[in-house]
Amino acid sequence: MRLVQSLTWIIGSTLLITGSAYKGMQLYQQRHQASAKAYLCRIVQTGPQREALKTTYLAELMRISADRPVTVASFDPLLAQKRLRSCPVIKEAQVKLLQSDTVYVDYTVRQPIAWLYDFENIALDEEGIPFPVSPFFSPKKLPEVYLGIKNFYWSRPLKDRKAELALTLLNLLNRLSMQVRRLDVSKATEQSLGRREVVIILEEQGFTKILRLTPKNFAQELGNYLELRTQLPPAPQTIDLRIPQLAFIEDKKPAQNP
């Protein structure tokens, strides 16, 4: 009798455990299927600038499309983040999945400090990284930088000596509150001393002033120009300051294209 009761208890316990495991497996499968069928519904973007880029463009970069909905289970935030960072306009980006169906994007776009005159529609940020301006930003009045280069790489800073010189000069000219139209450093590394120069085109009192400086002593030569400026008439001039203690002034306005 006791043997029968024991067998009955063992069989009942086994059925109870098996039934609980089956129910648990069913619940897991149901939740997994529901998650697999859930789709991304919205994108929330934040950053220093309010909607610096269109949400539709961010979605396109992350491969999210209304025509081809992306399931929550198949969405990879790290891969989406990598795709955003590969865009030349985006400086930094972080992507998270919130509330099961919402993609949260926190990003920063590059800020132009000068036009890269060697190419159309290309600007430089403070790190010397080139990126396209239109159609992402409204037209801006910025100084032009001419380097004399033939190519560049997206999302990489220009490491050319002339590019580094141009950024240094721009920072100095900004601190001096000079209105720069164009900065030409294309001949800054010429082997011939006679051809080696930096050309700065300024706008002062409605007239164009063209400064010719040396790549090595440009800071001192700019200081000399500031002292000389108070004695110059408001007229277009070319001023060559490359020889120490001397300034060659030409009143005739030369061609400005490099």
Buried (B, 14 or more C-beta within 10 A) or exposed (E): EEEEEEEEEEEEEEEEEEEEEEEEEEEEEEEEEEEEEBEBEEBEBEBEEEEBBEBEEBBEBBEBEEEEEBEBEEBBBEEBBEBBBEBBBBBEBBBEBEEEBBBBBBBBBBBBBBBBBBBEEBBBBBEBBBBBBEEBBEEEEBBBBBBBBEEBEEBEBBEBEBBBBBBEBBEEBEEEEBEBBBBBBBBBEEEEEEEBBBBBBBEBEEBBBBBBBBBEBBEEBBEBBEEEEEEBEEEBBBBBBBEEEEBEEEEEEEEBEB
